[in-house]
Amino acid sequence: MPAKLRRSKEAYMPLLNKDVKSLALWRGRASGRVIEEEMEIQQHSVKIEFAMDITTKLTAIDNHPMNKVLGFGGKYLKKKFSPWIQEHGGWQKAFAVMDEEEVD
């Protein structure tokens, strides 16, 4: 191999290695963000399911009138989860995400 070509290759290799490392770092950060978003969706889904389950179980207890329990449950869900639900496209789309998770 001619010396001129060998020198240019040697000069280019550190740049190539740097680009590969940068790409790997970027991909790692991007996939980390995706995992964080998926975990956030899953956490909110579990919280919503839990609140709905508790509300349903409390209505089964005869000590509390059903309309009061459902009213409190509805207010809690609206107060705690409305912004998150709206960010994810509304109740239909948020529950579509949860339905997809159950299939797996």
C-alpha positions, 0 to 999 in steps of 0.5 A: 500500500502506498505511504500516501494512501496509508497515511490518509487511511490512518488519518481517517480511522479515528474520525470513523471510530468517533462517528461510530461511537457517537452513533452508538451513544445517540441510539442508546439515548434514543432507545432509553427515551422510548423505554422511559415513555413506555414505562410512563404509559404503563405506570399511568395505565396501572394507576387508572386501572387501580382507581377504577377497580377500587371504585368498582369494589367500593360500589359493591359495599352496601355501606356507601351509596353507589352514586357517591362512590362513583362520583368521588371515583369520577372526580379523582380520575378526572383530577389526577389523569385528565391531563395525561389522557389528553396528552395521549389522544383522549380516553379511546386512544389511551385505552387502546394502548392498554388493550394492546398491552393486554394482548402481549 
